[in-house]
Amino acid sequence: MESYVEQGAGADSIEQIGFGGARRTKKKHRGLTVFQLKVIGAVALALSAGSTTIVPLFFGSDVNNMTSLTAMVLSEVISWFAIPIYAWLLVQGFRETHSRVAYGLQLFILALVCEVPYDLCTSHKAFDFGSQNPVFGLFIAFVVLAVLDWVAARYQKSMKIVLSVGLVLIGLLWDLLLRVGLRQHMMSVGSVTLGFVLIFTLMRQHENSMMFTAGLFGAVMMIMPGIGVAFVHYYNGELGYKRQWTKWAFYAAYPVILIFCAIGATLA
């Protein structure tokens, strides 16, 4: 994913190009890079996976124990701040990737790889259709973006609007019917991810309004996703640590976290 930065030699500031192409000047190195956002997101994934696996090792697995129950719920709820971060990274990746087919395929494969360890973490079963892992939510959002682009290129005015609305509703139904990222029976991570992706895509030419709308949407969705929008707002236009291996390391991070937590679940 390329950086939206034009930097002059010897300058102490950067000229950052926002979602809508508007240029703005920010102090160099301030804010969060893409690499840092991914690290923050990975920490949140660990909190979510560990809420029902690692946390019980320290506080006990008895749900009647208020200390244990509170620790598990807090770990899960706090992790939701990662939803807008990954939604934003998806939109950036969708716009900047050299091959959308390859990008979508990587997301789909990652979702498949994560499913069994995710089920082991959440229900202690190898296969459980009560909830699908949140990577499927990213994949569904990716498909919605790809087809929206296809519709926009071939249809105009009312037909474009009708087809686009219908497509979004289909994506939302897939998230709800498949229970993508359903957590604590009160948060549909897949649906909320799709909401953030649409906000970051459709409002990208009005960055301040986009961030305000995303923050408001996140606040309505159990508060924590709204806090996650603040991390996205402080993106500084830089990639950060630039090594090819980091891309694959972050792809591997979630299944590795899930496997580690699934082992913990057998001990809880």
FITI-308451 format. One record per residue: residue in three letters; x, y, z of N, C-alpha, C, O in turn. Coordinates in pm, whole numbers. Example, Ala and Ser with C-alpha at 12.3 -4.5 7.8 and 13.67 -1.06 7.14 Angstrom:
PT:ala:1319:-569:780:1230:-450:780:1320:-330:780:1424:-332:846
PT:ser:1285:-225:708:1367:-106:714:1290:3:787:1341:114:804
# end
This chain:
PT:met:85:-118:0:0:0:0:88:123:0:176:137:84
PT:glu:64:210:-91:147:328:-106:107:436:-6:-5:438:43
PT:ser:202:525:23:178:634:118:124:756:47:162:784:-67
PT:tyr:35:829:115:-17:954:62:68:1069:111:18:1159:179
PT:val:197:1069:77:286:1173:128:374:1226:17:430:1150:-62
PT:glu:386:1358:12:484:1423:-73:575:1501:20:531:1596:84
PT:gln:701:1461:28:790:1517:128:907:1587:60:974:1528:-25
PT:gly:932:1713:96:1042:1789:40:1171:1758:112:1169:1725:230
PT:ala:1283:1768:43:1412:1740:103:1442:1841:210:1433:1962:189
PT:gly:1479:1791:327:1518:1878:435:1404:1949:503:1428:2031:592
PT:ala:1280:1921:466:1167:1989:526:1134:1926:659:1160:1808:680
PT:asp:1076:2005:751:1036:1950:880:887:1926:887:832:1907:995
PT:ser:821:1928:771:679:1899:765:651:1817:641:734:1811:551
PT:ile:535:1756:637:496:1677:521:368:1734:465:286:1790:538
PT:glu:350:1720:334:226:1761:271:146:1635:248:180:1555:160
PT:gln:42:1617:324:-36:1493:322:-160:1510:236:-229:1612:243
PT:ile:-186:1409:154:-304:1410:70:-410:1322:135:-389:1202:151
PT:gly:-521:1381:172:-626:1308:240:-710:1226:144:-674:1210:27
PT:phe:-824:1174:193:-911:1088:114:-960:1158:-12:-969:1095:-117
PT:gly:-993:1286:-2:-1051:1355:-116:-951:1427:-202:-988:1502:-292
PT:gly:-821:1404:-175:-719:1471:-253:-683:1607:-197:-599:1676:-255
PT:ala:-744:1648:-87:-714:1778:-27:-578:1771:43:-549:1675:115
PT:arg:-495:1873:19:-363:1873:77:-364:1947:210:-434:2046:227
PT:arg:-286:1896:303:-278:1962:432:-139:1938:488:-79:1834:461
PT:thr:-89:2029:564:46:2021:617:42:1975:762:-34:2027:843
PT:lys:126:1878:792:137:1829:928:285:1817:964:370:1801:876
PT:lys:315:1826:1091:452:1808:1136:500:1666:1106:428:1568:1125
PT:lys:622:1660:1058:679:1532:1023:689:1440:1145:724:1485:1254
PT:his:658:1314:1126:671:1208:1226:560:1209:1332:550:1114:1409
PT:arg:477:1312:1338:370:1311:1436:255:1227:1384:236:1211:1263
PT:gly:178:1173:1476:66:1089:1436:109:944:1424:217:906:1469
PT:leu:23:863:1362:44:719:1353:68:676:1209:0:724:1117
PT:thr:163:589:1189:190:533:1057:101:411:1033:35:363:1125
PT:val:100:363:910:24:241:878:75:124:963:-4:46:1014
PT:phe:206:114:976:265:6:1056:215:12:1200:179:-91:1258
PT:gln:214:131:1259:168:146:1397:20:114:1412:-21:54:1511
PT:leu:-60:153:1313:-202:120:1316:-223:-32:1312:-311:-85:1381
PT:lys:-143:-100:1233:-154:-246:1225:-114:-311:1357:-175:-410:1399
PT:val:-11:-257:1423:30:-311:1553:-81:-292:1655:-112:-383:1732
PT:ile:-141:-172:1656:-252:-145:1747:-367:-240:1721:-428:-293:1814
PT:gly:-398:-263:1593:-504:-356:1557:-474:-497:1604:-564:-568:1650
PT:ala:-348:-540:1591:-309:-674:1634:-326:-692:1784:-366:-799:1831
PT:val:-295:-587:1861:-314:-592:2006:-462:-614:2038:-497:-692:2126
PT:ala:-549:-543:1966:-693:-557:1988:-740:-698:1953:-824:-754:2023
PT:leu:-685:-756:1847:-720:-894:1810:-682:-991:1922:-755:-1086:1951
PT:ala:-566:-966:1983:-522:-1052:2093:-617:-1039:2212:-646:-1138:2279
PT:leu:-663:-918:2239:-758:-897:2349:-888:-972:2324:-944:-1035:2415
PT:ser:-936:-966:2201:-1061:-1033:2167:-1048:-1184:2178:-1131:-1249:2241
PT:ala:-943:-1238:2117:-924:-1383:2120:-896:-1433:2262:-935:-1544:2298
PT:gly:-828:-1351:2341:-793:-1392:2476:-903:-1374:2578:-893:-1423:2690
PT:ser:-1010:-1304:2540:-1116:-1274:2636:-1183:-1400:2690:-1223:-1404:2807
PT:thr:-1195:-1503:2608:-1260:-1628:2652:-1162:-1744:2663:-1203:-1858:2684
PT:thr:-1033:-1715:2648:-934:-1823:2651:-823:-1796:2753:-803:-1875:2846
PT:ile:-751:-1688:2737:-639:-1656:2825:-687:-1593:2956:-636:-1627:3063
PT:val:-783:-1502:2947:-834:-1434:3067:-884:-1533:3172:-854:-1517:3290
PT:pro:-960:-1638:3132:-1006:-1735:3233:-893:-1809:3304:-911:-1859:3415
PT:leu:-774:-1815:3240:-661:-1879:3306:-619:-1803:3430:-567:-1862:3525
PT:phe:-640:-1673:3430:-599:-1588:3541:-712:-1563:3642:-688:-1550:3762
PT:phe:-836:-1557:3592:-947:-1521:3679:-1047:-1635:3701:-1141:-1622:3779
PT:gly:-1026:-1746:3630:-1119:-1857:3642:-1222:-1855:3531:-1251:-1749:3474
PT:ser:-1276:-1971:3499:-1371:-1983:3387:-1516:-1985:3432:-1606:-1999:3349
PT:asp:-1540:-1972:3562:-1676:-1974:3614:-1745:-1842:3582:-1705:-1737:3632
PT:val:-1850:-1847:3498:-1919:-1724:3458:-1997:-1663:3574:-2041:-1549:3565
PT:asn:-2015:-1738:3681:-2081:-1683:3800:-1985:-1602:3887:-2025:-1533:3980
PT:asn:-1857:-1611:3852:-1755:-1532:3920:-1753:-1394:3855:-1710:-1380:3740
PT:met:-1798:-1291:3926:-1813:-1158:3868:-1680:-1098:3824:-1674:-1024:3726
PT:thr:-1573:-1130:3895:-1441:-1079:3856:-1399:-1136:3722:-1354:-1063:3634
PT:ser:-1416:-1267:3708:-1380:-1333:3582:-1469:-1284:3468:-1419:-1253:3359
PT:leu:-1599:-1277:3492:-1692:-1234:3389:-1664:-1091:3345:-1667:-1060:3226
PT:thr:-1637:-1004:3440:-1608:-864:3408:-1481:-852:3326:-1476:-776:3230
PT:ala:-1377:-928:3363:-1251:-924:3289:-1269:-973:3147:-1212:-915:3054
PT:met:-1348:-1078:3128:-1372:-1131:2994:-1449:-1032:2907:-1413:-1009:2792
PT:val:-1555:-974:2963:-1637:-880:2886:-1557:-754:2853:-1564:-703:2741
PT:leu:-1480:-703:2951:-1401:-583:2926:-1297:-605:2817:-1277:-519:2732
PT:ser:-1230:-720:2820:-1130:-752:2717:-1193:-752:2578:-1137:-700:2483
PT:glu:-1312:-813:2569:-1381:-819:2440:-1427:-681:2394:-1404:-643:2280
PT:val:-1491:-606:2484:-1545:-476:2447:-1433:-379:2408:-1446:-306:2310
PT:ile:-1324:-378:2484:-1213:-288:2454:-1156:-319:2315:-1114:-228:2244
PT:ser:-1154:-446:2278:-1097:-486:2147:-1173:-429:2029:-1121:-425:1918
PT:trp:-1296:-384:2052:-1377:-335:1940:-1326:-205:1881:-1373:-162:1775
PT:phe:-1230:-140:1947:-1176:-18:1888:-1098:-46:1760:-1068:46:1684
PT:ala:-1066:-176:1736:-992:-212:1615:-1080:-215:1490:-1028:-216:1379
PT:ile:-1212:-218:1506:-1301:-233:1390:-1280:-122:1288:-1259:-153:1171
PT:pro:-1285:7:1326:-1263:112:1225:-1120:113:1170:-1098:155:1057
PT:ile:-1024:68:1250:-886:64:1202:-874:-33:1085:-817:0:981
PT:tyr:-928:-153:1101:-920:-252:993:-1010:-215:876:-978:-246:761
PT:ala:-1122:-149:904:-1207:-103:794:-1133:1:710:-1139:-2:587
PT:trp:-1064:91:778:-989:196:707:-873:135:627:-849:174:513
PT:leu:-801:39:688:-691:-28:618:-742:-102:495:-674:-107:392
PT:leu:-862:-161:506:-920:-230:390:-947:-132:277:-916:-161:161
PT:val:-1006:-17:309:-1037:82:206:-907:132:140:-901:145:18
PT:gln:-805:159:222:-677:202:167:-617:95:77:-570:124:-33
PT:gly:-619:-30:124:-565:-139:45:-641:-160:-84:-580:-186:-188
PT:phe:-773:-148:-79:-857:-165:-197:-822:-60:-303:-818:-91:-422
PT:arg:-797:61:-259:-768:169:-354:-627:163:-410:-602:208:-522
PT:glu:-532:108:-331:-392:115:-369:-333:-15:-422:-224:-14:-480
PT:thr:-402:-128:-403:-345:-256:-444:-325:-263:-595:-400:-204:-673
PT:his:-222:-335:-636:-195:-353:-779:-285:-459:-840:-303:-462:-962
PT:ser:-341:-546:-757:-429:-651:-807:-541:-674:-706:-517:-733:-600
PT:arg:-661:-629:-738:-773:-648:-647:-812:-795:-636:-859:-840:-532
PT:val:-794:-868:-743:-824:-1012:-740:-735:-1082:-638:-783:-1160:-556
PT:ala:-605:-1052:-643:-511:-1114:-550:-541:-1069:-407:-533:-1150:-314
PT:tyr:-575:-943:-389:-605:-890:-257:-728:-958:-198:-728:-999:-82
PT:gly:-832:-970:-278:-953:-1037:-232:-929:-1184:-202:-982:-1238:-105
PT:leu:-849:-1250:-284:-818:-1391:-264:-740:-1412:-134:-763:-1508:-61
PT:gln:-647:-1320:-106:-570:-1329:19:-662:-1316:140:-645:-1388:239
PT:leu:-758:-1224:134:-852:-1208:244:-937:-1333:264:-960:-1377:377
PT:phe:-983:-1391:153:-1068:-1510:161:-991:-1628:219:-1043:-1700:304
PT:ile:-867:-1649:174:-785:-1758:225:-758:-1738:374:-764:-1832:453
PT:leu:-728:-1612:412:-703:-1583:553:-826:-1614:638:-814:-1669:748
PT:ala:-944:-1579:587:-1068:-1607:659:-1087:-1757:679:-1127:-1801:787
PT:leu:-1058:-1836:576:-1071:-1981:586:-972:-2039:686:-1006:-2127:766
PT:val:-848:-1989:683:-744:-2039:773:-779:-2010:919:-751:-2089:1008
PT:cys:-841:-1894:941:-871:-1851:1078:-993:-1919:1138:-1010:-1918:1260
PT:glu:-1078:-1979:1056:-1208:-2023:1106:-1201:-2131:1213:-1267:-2119:1317
PT:val:-1124:-2236:1192:-1118:-2344:1291:-1059:-2295:1424:-1120:-2319:1528
PT:pro:-943:-2228:1425:-893:-2178:1554:-986:-2075:1617:-993:-2066:1740
PT:tyr:-1058:-1997:1534:-1156:-1902:1588:-1269:-1976:1659:-1310:-1937:1769
PT:asp:-1319:-2082:1597:-1425:-2161:1660:-1377:-2227:1789:-1451:-2235:1887
PT:leu:-1252:-2272:1790:-1197:-2332:1912:-1188:-2230:2025:-1208:-2262:2142
PT:cys:-1157:-2106:1988:-1147:-2000:2088:-1284:-1959:2142:-1299:-1935:2262
PT:thr:-1382:-1951:2055:-1511:-1896:2095:-1607:-1999:2152:-1684:-1969:2244
PT:ser:-1604:-2121:2099:-1699:-2223:2146:-1634:-2352:2188:-1701:-2446:2231
PT:his:-1499:-2359:2175:-1422:-2479:2210:-1460:-2597:2121:-1442:-2713:2160
PT:lys:-1513:-2568:2002:-1545:-2670:1903:-1467:-2640:1775:-1441:-2524:1743
PT:ala:-1430:-2745:1702:-1354:-2724:1579:-1438:-2660:1470:-1387:-2585:1387
PT:phe:-1568:-2689:1471:-1659:-2630:1374:-1785:-2582:1445:-1855:-2660:1510
PT:asp:-1812:-2454:1432:-1929:-2396:1498:-1982:-2283:1411:-1911:-2187:1382
PT:phe:-2108:-2295:1370:-2167:-2193:1282:-2239:-2083:1360:-2311:-2002:1303
PT:gly:-2218:-2082:1493:-2281:-1979:1574:-2220:-1842:1551:-2285:-1740:1575
PT:ser:-2095:-1839:1505:-2027:-1713:1475:-1910:-1742:1383:-1834:-1836:1405
PT:gln:-1895:-1660:1279:-1782:-1675:1187:-1678:-1567:1218:-1712:-1460:1268
PT:asn:-1554:-1596:1190:-1447:-1504:1227:-1457:-1371:1149:-1504:-1370:1035
PT:pro:-1413:-1261:1209:-1433:-1127:1150:-1360:-1102:1020:-1390:-1004:952
PT:val:-1266:-1187:982:-1199:-1168:853:-1299:-1186:739:-1286:-1124:634
PT:phe:-1400:-1271:761:-1505:-1284:661:-1579:-1151:643:-1625:-1120:534
PT:gly:-1588:-1073:750:-1650:-941:740:-1570:-850:649:-1627:-774:571
PT:leu:-1437:-857:659:-1352:-778:570:-1367:-824:426:-1369:-743:334
PT:phe:-1376:-956:408:-1391:-1009:272:-1525:-966:211:-1530:-927:94
PT:ile:-1632:-974:289:-1764:-932:239:-1761:-784:203:-1815:-744:100
PT:ala:-1699:-701:289:-1689:-558:261:-1607:-534:134:-1639:-444:55
PT:phe:-1502:-613:115:-1421:-602:-6:-1505:-631:-131:-1498:-559:-230
PT:val:-1584:-739:-125:-1668:-775:-239:-1770:-664:-268:-1794:-630:-383
PT:val:-1828:-607:-162:-1923:-498:-180:-1856:-380:-250:-1913:-322:-342
PT:leu:-1735:-343:-207:-1663:-232:-271:-1634:-262:-418:-1650:-174:-503
PT:ala:-1592:-385:-446:-1559:-422:-585:-1681:-413:-675:-1672:-362:-787
PT:val:-1795:-463:-628:-1916:-461:-710:-1972:-319:-719:-2029:-282:-822
PT:leu:-1958:-239:-613:-2000:-98:-621:-1922:-25:-729:-1979:56:-802
PT:asp:-1793:-52:-738:-1711:8:-844:-1760:-36:-982:-1767:45:-1075
PT:trp:-1795:-164:-994:-1843:-218:-1121:-1975:-150:-1160:-1995:-114:-1275
PT:val:-2064:-135:-1063:-2193:-70:-1088:-2173:77:-1128:-2236:126:-1221
PT:ala:-2084:146:-1057:-2059:288:-1085:-2004:310:-1225:-2029:414:-1286
PT:ala:-1930:212:-1276:-1870:226:-1409:-1968:196:-1522:-1940:229:-1637
PT:arg:-2082:133:-1491:-2172:88:-1597:-2313:146:-1591:-2388:137:-1688
PT:tyr:-2348:206:-1480:-2483:258:-1466:-2480:402:-1419:-2381:447:-1361
PT:gln:-2587:473:-1444:-2596:614:-1408:-2724:641:-1329:-2823:568:-1339
PT:lys:-2719:746:-1252:-2835:805:-1183:-2916:702:-1103:-2862:631:-1019
PT:ser:-3047:696:-1131:-3137:618:-1046:-3102:469:-1045:-3108:406:-939
PT:met:-3067:413:-1160:-3031:272:-1165:-2908:244:-1081:-2900:142:-1013
PT:lys:-2811:334:-1086:-2688:319:-1007:-2721:320:-858:-2667:240:-781
PT:ile:-2809:410:-816:-2847:421:-675:-2921:296:-629:-2891:241:-523
PT:val:-3017:251:-708:-3097:133:-673:-3008:10:-658:-3019:-64:-561
PT:leu:-2921:-12:-756:-2833:-128:-753:-2735:-120:-636:-2706:-220:-571
PT:ser:-2684:0:-609:-2588:18:-501:-2651:-9:-365:-2593:-77:-281
PT:val:-2771:44:-344:-2842:21:-219:-2873:-127:-202:-2856:-183:-93
PT:gly:-2918:-191:-309:-2947:-334:-303:-2823:-415:-270:-2830:-512:-194
PT:leu:-2710:-376:-328:-2584:-447:-303:-2542:-435:-157:-2500:-532:-95
PT:val:-2553:-314:-103:-2517:-293:38:-2606:-377:129:-2558:-436:226
PT:leu:-2734:-381:100:-2827:-462:181:-2793:-610:174:-2803:-681:274
PT:ile:-2752:-657:57:-2711:-797:42:-2589:-826:127:-2582:-928:196
PT:gly:-2491:-734:123:-2372:-751:205:-2406:-753:353:-2351:-834:429
PT:leu:-2497:-664:394:-2539:-659:534:-2609:-789:575:-2587:-841:684
PT:leu:-2694:-841:486:-2764:-967:514:-2666:-1083:528:-2684:-1169:615
PT:trp:-2564:-1086:444:-2463:-1191:455:-2396:-1186:591:-2375:-1289:655
PT:asp:-2361:-1064:636:-2298:-1049:767:-2389:-1097:879:-2345:-1164:972
PT:leu:-2517:-1062:869:-2611:-1097:975:-2647:-1245:973:-2649:-1310:1077
PT:leu:-2676:-1298:854:-2717:-1438:844:-2604:-1534:878:-2626:-1639:939
PT:leu:-2483:-1498:839:-2367:-1583:869:-2312:-1555:1008:-2221:-1624:1055
PT:arg:-2368:-1453:1075:-2323:-1415:1209:-2174:-1388:1209:-2099:-1440:1293
PT:val:-2131:-1307:1116:-1989:-1277:1102:-1942:-1190:1218:-1991:-1079:1238
PT:gly:-1847:-1243:1293:-1792:-1168:1405:-1891:-1140:1516:-1874:-1042:1589
PT:leu:-1992:-1222:1531:-2091:-1199:1637:-2025:-1222:1772:-1978:-1333:1800
PT:arg:-2021:-1119:1855:-1952:-1127:1982:-2045:-1091:2097:-2119:-992:2090
PT:gln:-2041:-1170:2200:-2120:-1146:2321:-2270:-1132:2291:-2344:-1075:2371
PT:his:-2313:-1183:2176:-2454:-1177:2135:-2507:-1034:2128:-2627:-1011:2137
PT:met:-2415:-935:2111:-2461:-797:2103:-2382:-713:2003:-2422:-600:1975
PT:met:-2274:-765:1950:-2196:-689:1853:-2173:-773:1728:-2108:-878:1734
PT:ser:-2225:-726:1615:-2201:-791:1487:-2083:-720:1421:-2101:-620:1351
PT:val:-1964:-771:1444:-1844:-706:1394:-1847:-693:1242:-1803:-592:1187
PT:gly:-1899:-795:1172:-1906:-789:1027:-1991:-675:977:-1951:-603:886
PT:ser:-2109:-656:1037:-2199:-547:996:-2139:-411:1025:-2148:-320:942
PT:val:-2079:-396:1142:-2019:-268:1179:-1899:-238:1089:-1878:-123:1049
PT:thr:-1822:-341:1057:-1710:-323:963:-1758:-270:829:-1699:-178:773
PT:leu:-1866:-329:778:-1922:-284:651:-1967:-139:661:-1947:-62:567
PT:gly:-2027:-101:773:-2069:38:791:-1953:134:785:-1961:237:718
PT:phe:-1844:102:854:-1726:189:851:-1664:195:711:-1623:301:666
PT:val:-1659:81:644:-1602:77:509:-1680:169:415:-1621:241:334
PT:leu:-1811:166:425:-1894:252:340:-1873:400:373:-1865:483:283
PT:ile:-1863:432:501:-1838:572:541:-1703:619:487:-1694:728:430
PT:phe:-1598:538:505:-1465:577:460:-1454:584:307:-1368:653:253
PT:thr:-1541:512:238:-1539:513:91:-1624:625:34:-1577:701:-51
PT:leu:-1747:636:78:-1841:731:18:-1816:875:59:-1856:966:-12
PT:met:-1750:896:174:-1729:1032:223:-1582:1074:215:-1543:1172:279
PT:arg:-1501:1002:139:-1357:1027:138:-1319:1166:86:-1211:1214:118
PT:gln:-1405:1230:9:-1375:1363:-43:-1407:1473:58:-1381:1591:32
PT:his:-1463:1435:172:-1495:1533:277:-1442:1476:408:-1518:1423:489
PT:glu:-1312:1487:427:-1246:1412:534:-1296:1448:673:-1317:1358:755
PT:asn:-1315:1575:702:-1362:1613:835:-1501:1556:863:-1528:1504:972
PT:ser:-1589:1567:764:-1724:1512:780:-1719:1361:791:-1797:1300:864
PT:met:-1628:1301:716:-1613:1156:719:-1573:1108:858:-1632:1013:911
PT:met:-1473:1174:918:-1428:1134:1051:-1535:1160:1156:-1552:1080:1248
PT:phe:-1607:1270:1143:-1714:1300:1239:-1823:1194:1229:-1872:1144:1331
PT:thr:-1862:1160:1107:-1967:1060:1086:-1922:923:1137:-1999:852:1201
PT:ala:-1797:887:1108:-1744:759:1154:-1739:754:1307:-1772:653:1368
PT:gly:-1697:866:1368:-1692:870:1514:-1830:858:1576:-1847:790:1677
PT:leu:-1928:924:1515:-2065:916:1565:-2120:775:1548:-2183:721:1639
PT:phe:-2096:716:1433:-2140:579:1409:-2076:483:1509:-2143:395:1563
PT:gly:-1946:501:1533:-1876:415:1628:-1927:432:1770:-1936:336:1845
PT:ala:-1960:556:1807:-2012:582:1941:-2146:514:1962:-2174:463:2070
PT:val:-2229:513:1858:-2359:445:1866:-2338:294:1878:-2416:225:1944
PT:met:-2234:243:1812:-2205:100:1815:-2119:64:1936:-2005:20:1920
PT:met:-2172:83:2055:-2107:41:2180:-1983:122:2217:-1895:71:2287
PT:ile:-1972:246:2174:-1870:342:2217:-1729:311:2165:-1668:396:2100
PT:met:-1677:191:2192:-1537:162:2163:-1499:178:2016:-1390:229:1989
PT:pro:-1583:139:1919:-1546:166:1779:-1527:315:1752:-1446:353:1666
PT:gly:-1601:400:1824:-1583:544:1809:-1446:588:1854:-1386:677:1794
PT:ile:-1395:526:1960:-1260:556:2006:-1157:513:1902:-1055:579:1882
PT:gly:-1186:401:1836:-1095:354:1731:-1081:452:1617:-976:459:1554
PT:val:-1187:528:1589:-1181:628:1481:-1075:733:1511:-1014:788:1420
PT:ala:-1052:761:1640:-950:860:1678:-812:815:1632:-731:898:1591
PT:phe:-785:684:1637:-656:634:1590:-642:659:1439:-537:702:1392
PT:val:-748:633:1365:-746:656:1221:-727:804:1190:-654:840:1097
PT:his:-792:889:1269:-782:1035:1248:-638:1083:1258:-599:1180:1192
PT:tyr:-558:1017:1342:-420:1060:1363:-321:989:1271:-200:991:1296
PT:tyr:-372:927:1167:-283:872:1063:-203:987:1002:-260:1089:964
PT:asn:-70:970:991:15:1080:945:59:1070:800:143:1148:755
PT:gly:2:975:726:35:967:584:158:886:551:199:882:435
PT:glu:218:820:650:340:744:626:316:594:647:228:553:722
PT:leu:397:515:577:387:369:592:452:321:721:409:221:779
PT:gly:555:392:765:626:349:884:733:248:849:806:266:752
PT:tyr:744:142:927:846:40:904:822:-28:770:716:-87:749
PT:lys:919:-20:680:899:-66:542:985:-190:514:1101:-178:473
PT:arg:928:-304:535:992:-430:498:884:-521:439:773:-527:491
PT:gln:918:-592:332:821:-677:265:765:-784:356:648:-820:344
PT:trp:848:-836:448:804:-946:533:694:-903:630:617:-987:676
PT:thr:687:-771:661:587:-726:757:444:-749:706:353:-775:784
PT:lys:427:-739:574:294:-762:517:245:-902:553:132:-919:599
PT:trp:331:-1001:532:292:-1139:559:288:-1168:709:211:-1253:754
PT:ala:370:-1097:785:368:-1114:931:233:-1071:987:178:-1136:1076
PT:phe:178:-961:935:49:-914:984:-64:-1004:935:-165:-1021:1005
PT:tyr:-49:-1062:816:-148:-1160:771:-147:-1282:864:-253:-1337:896
PT:ala:-28:-1323:907:-15:-1442:990:-51:-1416:1136:-79:-1509:1211
PT:ala:-50:-1289:1176:-67:-1255:1318:-198:-1309:1376:-197:-1368:1484
PT:tyr:-309:-1290:1305:-438:-1330:1361:-450:-1480:1377:-488:-1525:1486
PT:pro:-421:-1562:1275:-430:-1707:1298:-334:-1756:1405:-367:-1848:1479
PT:val:-216:-1696:1415:-120:-1736:1520:-177:-1702:1658:-169:-1783:1750
PT:ile:-234:-1582:1671:-297:-1542:1798:-409:-1639:1834:-421:-1682:1949
PT:leu:-492:-1673:1734:-604:-1763:1759:-557:-1902:1802:-614:-1962:1893
PT:ile:-453:-1953:1737:-400:-2085:1771:-345:-2084:1914:-369:-2176:1991
PT:phe:-270:-1979:1947:-215:-1967:2081:-327:-1963:2186:-319:-2028:2290
PT:cys:-431:-1884:2156:-543:-1872:2250:-625:-2001:2255:-678:-2036:2361
PT:ala:-636:-2071:2142:-709:-2199:2143:-639:-2301:2232:-704:-2380:2299
PT:ile:-505:-2298:2234:-430:-2385:2324:-460:-2345:2469:-476:-2430:2557
PT:gly:-466:-2213:2492:-501:-2166:2626:-640:-2209:2668:-665:-2234:2786
PT:ala:-731:-2217:2569:-868:-2256:2601:-875:-2400:2651:-961:-2432:2733
PT:thr:-786:-2484:2605:-785:-2623:2650:-736:-2635:2795:-760:-2735:2862
PT:leu:-666:-2530:2840:-612:-2530:2975:-703:-2460:3074:-692:-2477:3195
PT:ala:-797:-2378:3017:-882:-2297:3105:-981:-2383:3184:-1060:-2331:3262
# end
